[in-house]
Structures are given as structure tokens and as C-alpha cells.
């Protein structure tokens, strides 16, 4: 069913039950902005909201979900994916409900059977002018501190500007952002990352004093200089890495075949756990060097950040748990951060061996695309005195060759292993142990790098290991 059909079904229920039902919020806003494919609709019911939602679910063949009995908010998930939310009206009339909403652009209503838009907060003017403004001053943010973040999210999604007063209120009340549940904060942050130019809104979050309250590690990253390959402090470099990553997503400016670029696009349009894969890599880009403040050291040879990728990976693990990320998401972030320096090391070699390529692909696995994209964004955002055209050219060439190797492995037929664990234990009279797995991995590596080809050669190779 399309959205118009769903609204028509609600209109019929309103007439049959002789109650008033209004369309409110985002559907009206997005309709006025001429957006396509608006699938979700919010309804305010002046009557029995729960019974209305159940009747609607039965009529359209949808699934009824009780979101909050206390606040009388109910959801119907319709066939095709549309979501319709029904809530009990606050106050005696719709105008009472609208003034309690968050932002003026969302404080619009229209009766399901009428055409007139009800606007008591100036939302129509703000939509016309592209402005996000709270409906009732600071009280809006006190009622739900998540709105401090939602204001920026709406600004990013709609490409609207924050009203100066709204920005000032957010800044002075930024400490309240610690109150909402972490998963609510996580969802809003990822909605910002889902926008094309999210980096501008991360900068805005920082100006509004929200970013380092959401990610306290950001405070430690600010002001940490890193001379040599870098021209920015750790935080500035992280923001620049995010900016470069968004540019790479747009252009995919590599000397690669269309087939390989298609594979990269396919990989980045999937999901990491429950999260959009592109957005998830943006979070990693923001935090990939968070281990540098604790690992900074100096000696006669210069400034160093030894093992900062390992400390950064641990930081990501802690942040991931706080944000209630899934194990898959946390493990993915840890792997990418641990491996993000690998291409730089390879670029420093005179010749890259097959063994080195094999190990890179083995260790990065399905995350090779993320590691390579982050590595290039990382390199482009570092323009210190030690960086020259040759450094950039060499690094890019290594990344392109690793993309080619990854493409080749994903399109090759999986070969039957030359040996299995039972054969090794029987041949060398070994008991089950971790040693068997290590031998099998070495045999696999030797085959992938061309050192062995047959079962007989595999046994001889394994004998040396034993």
C-alpha cells in the first residue's frame, strides 16, 4: 500500500468512530519540501489511540506494536515497510499538542479529512527559510535532552541552519546530553553520519560543546601535535580524515577497473551489524587515532606514537560497549583500527612479497575494503613536511594493488585444502592441539604464495614445521 492509501484508511476509521485524527510532524514537513517516497506517518488521536491503531492494523494487514502504554504511543508496521505511529493527543486540542513538540518544522498538523495545515509555532516560515528552531525555548531541551543532538541531526538531514538562539541554547545546555540512554545517542549520531556531508555537522557538534561529551576521548585528542607526516593535531587530523573519506565515497578516484570499483561500492552499501557500512566507517575514521594521546613519546629521532593503533582499538571497544554496539560492530571497528597502518608499512618496502599480501588479506578479511579506504583517507589528511608527491603516489599504488588482490580472491573458486587436521595428526602421530591449526595456516599460506602446490609438497612442508 502507498502512503495515500494508508492515510485514507485512517480517515475512514476517524469517520466511523467519530473522532478527530491528525497527521503531524515529519510527513507534513517532508511533503512541503517535495521529498519523494515518504513512507512513515505520525498520527495524533483525540480518542482511543490504542484501539485506533489496532483497527488500522487489522484493516491494512499490519503488525501492531505497543511502544509506550504510559504515554499511549502505538506503532503499526505495514506491509511494504511503511510505519504508522499513533499517539494520544496531549491537551484538549491539537494546538496544545503542537506547542509541546520539539522544533517548529515538526510542529505542524493536518486533520486526515482536511487540507488546512495547522501551524502555531511558525514552522511554515522556518521550512521556507531552512531554519531549525525549538518551539518553546530552553524547556524543549530540558524535557528531553536528546533534542540537543536531534537539532543537529535535523539540520544535517534537511540541510537547514540552526537558529542563532537555538544554537546558543544548545551550547549552554550541552551538559544535559549525558542524560539520555546511550543507544538513543548512538542512533542519532549514526543518522548524522548517514548524511553526505556529515563532517560539517561533526564540526558543528564540536562548536556546540556536544562532541566531546558524547565521546570524552575527543578532549584528549585536542591539542596533541604530531610533527613530521602531519600538519594538524590529532583531533584536527581525525576530522580531516572524515572529510577525505566522504570525498573518496563520492569519487572513488583510483586507477581500477569498473569491476573492482563496483565491488567496492557493493561492499560499502551493505551493513556492519545493524549499521549502514559507510556510516560505520565514518565513526571509525573519527576515532582511528584516539590511541595517540596516551602513546606520544619523543627521543632524538623525533616524535613517536608506538602501538597507538592497539590502544585506539581498545578505546573503540570501550566506546562500542558504551554505545551498545553489537559484537560484530565492535569487532569490525577493532580490526579496522588495528590494521589501518598496514598499507603504510607496505608502502615503505622496496618490494611487497606475495606473503605480505596474503597476510594483509588474511588479517583484514571482509574488512579489507574499509581498511584500504580509511588508509587512503588517513594519508590524504596528513600533509606534514615529511609528505611529498612520491609518498602519496606510492601509497596510492599499494592501495590499488591490494584492491586488485582482494578482488581476485573474492572471485576465485574456493580450493579444497591440501591437508586437513586429521591427516596431519595421523601422519606425524600428533594429538589434537592448537599446533595443528597453526600448521594448517602455514600450509595454506605457503600454497597461496606459490611455495607448494601438491599434497606431497604440503606433507614435506608440514614435516619441517613439526
N, C-alpha and C positions, 0 to 999 in steps of 0.2 A: 504493500500500500504506500502511496505517496503521502507527503505531509498534509496536503489539502484534504485528502480523504479522511485522514486521522482527525483533523480539526472538525470536519463535517460530522464525524461520529460523535465527538464531544458535544457539538452543538445540539444534536438530536437528543442526547442524554439530558442536557440542560433544559430543553423544552419539555421533555417528558416528565422530568422531576420538578419542573417549575422553580429552578434555582438559577442564580447568576454564576457563570463561569467566565473567567477572563484569561486571555493569553497574555503572558507577561515576559519581560526581560529579553534574553538573547535572541529569540526568534524574531521579535519585532525589530530589534536593533539591526540584526544582520539582513533582514528584509529591506530595511531602509537603506542599507549600504549596498544593496543589489548583489548580495552574495548568493552563490549557487549551492544547490544540494544541502539546504538546511534541514537536517533530519531530526533534531531534538527540539521539543516544545515543552515549556513550563506553563502549567495552568494553576490559577488560584480559584478555589471553590468556596462560594458562600452557601454552604450546605454541608452535607456529609461527604467529606473528601475521600474517605476510605471506601465507602460504598460506591461513589462515583468512579474511582479507579478500578474497582472490581468489575463494575458493569462495563466499563470501557474495555478492560482486558478480555472479557467474555465476548464482546461484540467484534473485536478485531483479531481474536485468537492470539493475544499476547500473554506474557507471563507477569503476574502480579508480584511485586516485591515491597515489603514494608521497610522503608528507610528509617523512619522515626515515628513511633507511636506517640511519644511525648510531645513532639512538635507537629504531629499529624501530617507527615510527608510520605507519599507513596509513589512508587515507580511502576510503570508498565513497559516492559521490553517487547517491542513489536516485531513481527516477522519482517525480515529485511534489515534489522539492526536499529531502527528508529527508537528513541527513548522519549517517553512522555512522563513528566513528573506532575503529580497533583498534590497541592498543599492547601491546608485550611487557611482562609483569609485572616490576616491579622487586623483586628479592628472591626468596626461595624460596616465600613465601606472600603472600596478598593483604594481610594486615596489614602486611607490610614495605613494600608499595607505598603504602598509605594514609597512613602516618606521614610519607612524603616529599612529600605533596601540599601545596597552598598554605594553604587555610583549612579549618577544621573542617567547615563546611557543605558542602564539596566532597569531604571525606574519608569518604565513605560508599560501601558496596559491597553488591551482592546477586548471588548466583550466578544465572545465567539460568534454571536449572531449579528454583530455590528461592524462598522468600518472606522468609527471615530477612535483615534488614539488619545488616550488619557495621559497627560504629561503635567505633573505638578511640581517637578523639580528642575525643569529646563533641559531635559535630556535631548529634545529635538534640536535645540540650538547647539548643544555640545557635540552631537553627532555631526551636524553640519560643519562645525568648526574643527572637528577632530580633537576633542578635548576629553580627558578623563578627570572627573571632579566628583568628590564624595557628596552624598546627599545632605548630610547633617553635621558637617564639621568633624571635630575630633571624636565625637561619640561613636561614629561609624567604626572607627578602628578599635575603640575600647570594647564595643560589643563583640567584635571578632577580629583579633589581631592578625589573622591570616590575610585580611584585606590589605594590610600594608604591602604584602607581596603580590596579591591579586591585582592591585592597581598597576603595578609594573607589568604584570602578565597581560592584562588587557591592553595596556599601552603597546606592548610588543606585538600582540596578535592582531590588533586593529591598525597599527601604525599611527596611533594617536599620541598627542603630547599630554603630559601631566599638567594640570592647572597649577600655577605657582603656589597657591595656598595649599593645595593637596600635597605637593612635594614638600613644602615646609612642615606640614603636619606629620607626614611620614617620617621625616628626618628627626623631629623632636620626640617622636614616639617609637623609634626604631627598636628600643629595648624590649618592647612587648612581643617581638617576633619569636622570642624564646618560649612563649606560652603554648602555641598550637602544637598538636601532635606532629611528630617528625615526619610521618608518612604523608600528612597533608602538605607540609612544606616541600617534601620531595616531589609530589605531583605537580605543584605549581612551578617549581624550578625546571622540571623537565618540559612543561608546557612552554616556558620561555625558550629553552634550548631548541624546541621544535620549530621555532620561527627562523626564517632565512638569515636574518642579521641579528642573531641573539647576542653577539658580543657587545653591541651598543647598549643593550639593556643590562648586561652584567656590569658594565661601567656605570650605568645609572644606579643599579643596586648598591654599588660601592659608594657613589656620591651621597646616596640616601642613608648611609651607615647601616645598611641591611646585610651586605655580603659577608662581612667578617663576623656577623652574629649568627648567620646561617652556617658558615664554615669558619670557625675560630682559627683554623690553621692559616688562614689568609693574613691575619695580623703578623704572624711570624715571617711570612714571605715578603712583606713590605720592607723596603729599605735595605735588603740583603744584596749588596753589589756582587757582580760576578765578572770581573775583568777578563779580557782575553777574547774569547769567542763571542761574548755577549756585549750588548750596548745598553741593556735595561736591567733593572733589579729583578729579582726572582718573580715578584708579582707582575710587574710590567711585562716581562717575558712571557708569562703564562697567558696573560690577556692577549698579547700579540700572537701567540701560538694558536689560540682560539680563533682570532681574526683570520689568520692564514689558512686554518683548516676549513673555514667557511668558504674562502676563496677557492681552495682546492676542490671542494664539493661542487662548486659551480663550473669550473673549467676543466678539471681532471687533465691538467696540462702536462702530460707525459708522452714521450715518444713510444707509444704502444699501439698494437693493432686494435681495431674496433672490437674484436672478440674479447680481448683481455679487458678493455675498458668496460665492456658490457658485463663481464664477470664482476668487476669491482663495483659497478652500480648495483648489480643484483645483491651483492653481499651487504652493501651499505643501506639497502632499502628493507632489509629484514629486521629482526628484533633480537636484542640481547635480553634474555629473560622476558619480562613483560614490557621492556622499554624499546622505543624506536632506536635502531642501531646507530644512526647518525647522531642523535641527541646524546646517546650514552658516551660516544667517543668525545663529544664536546665537554662533558663532565670530566672525563679522564684528562683531556688537554688542560683544563683549568687546574687540575691537581697533580699533574705528572711530575712536577719538580718540587712538590711540597716537602721532600726529604732534604732539600739543600740547606735550610737554615741550621739544622742540627749537625750537618756533616761538613760545614765550611771549615777549612783549615788553610794555613799559609806556611810556606817554607821558602827556601832560596829559589826554588824553581817557579814559584808563583802561588796562585790561589787554587785550592782543590776542593772537590765535593765527592770524596771517595765513598762509594756504595750508596749514594743518595737515592738511586733507583730502588734499592731494597728497603730503605727507610720510607720512601714515598709509597711503596706498595703496602707497607704496614699501615701507614696513615690512611690510605684508601680503604683498607679492610675495616678499620675502626669507624671511619665516616660512613661506609656502606652499611655497617650494622646499626649505626645510629639512625640512618635514613630508612631502615627496614628493607634494604635491597635484598633480593633473593641470593642464594648461594651462587647460582650461575652468574649473576651480575657481579657479585663481589669477586669471584674467582677470575672472571674475564678482565675486570679492571686491574687486579693484581698482576695478571700475566702481561698485559699490555705495558704497564708501567715498568715492570721488571725488565722487559725486553726492548724498551724504547731506545736504548743506546746501542743496540746490537749493530744496526746498519752503519752507525758512525765508526764503530770499531772495524767493521769490514771495509769501509771506505779508506781506512788508514793502512790497509795491507797492500803490498805490491801486487800480489796475485791472490784471488779468492779461490780456495780449493773447493772441490765437489763436496768434501767432508764438511766444510764450514757452511755451505749452502744447505746441505742435508740437515745439519744440526739446527740451523735457523728455522727451517720449515718444521722440523720435529718439535721444537720448543714452542713455536708460536701457533702451530696447528691451524684451526679455523679462524684464529685471530690474526693471521699474517697480514690481512688487508688493513686492519686497524693499526697494527704496529707500523706498517710502512707509511700509511697516511700521516700518522702522528709524527713519525720520524722526519718526514719532509716538512711538515708544518713547523716542527721544532727547529729544524735547520734554517728555514727561511726567516724565522723570527729572531735569529741570532746574527747580528751584524757588527760584531766587535772587530778590533784591529787585526785579529788573527784570521779573520774570514776574508777570502778572496774569491774571484770568479772560478779559479781552478777547484777550490774546496767545494763550492756549490755544485759545479759541473760533475765532479767525481761522485759526490754523494747522491746526486740525482740518478746518475748512471747505475750505481749499485742498486738503488731502489727499483729502477726499471727492470734490471736483470733479475732481481728477486721476485718481482711481479710475474715475469715470464716463467720463472721456475715454479712458482706457485700455480700458475695456470696449467702448466704441463702436468704437475702432479694431480691436480683435480680432474684432469681429462684422461689420465692413464687408467687402464684397467687394473684393478687390484690384483697383484700377483699372489699366488699361493706361496706361503713361506717355504724356504728351502728346508728348514728344520722346525720341529716343534719340541716342546719341553720334554715330552715322553721319550723321544728319540735321543735327546742329549743325556737324560738320566740313564737310559739303558746302555748307550754306547760307552759312557765314561763311569758307569756304576756310581752315580751321584744320588743322594737323597733329595727330596723336594726342599728347596730353599730359595732365598732371593737371588742367589748366584745364577740360577737357571734363567731368570728373567733378564739379568744383566748380559749373559752370554747371547741370548736370543736377540737383544737390542743391538749388540755389537755385530752379530751376523747380518742383521737387517741393514745396518749402516754400511757394512763392507759391500753388500750387494748393491745398495743404492749408489755407492760411489765407484762401482765398477771393479772392485778388488777381487770379488768372487762372482761366479755365475752359476755353478752347478752344485748339486747336493754333495758330491765328493769333495769339492773345494771348500764347501761350508764345514764339513766334518774336520778337515785338516786345519781350517782357521779356528774352529772351536777347540781343537786339541791344544793349540798354542795358548789359548786363553785359560783352559783348565790347568 
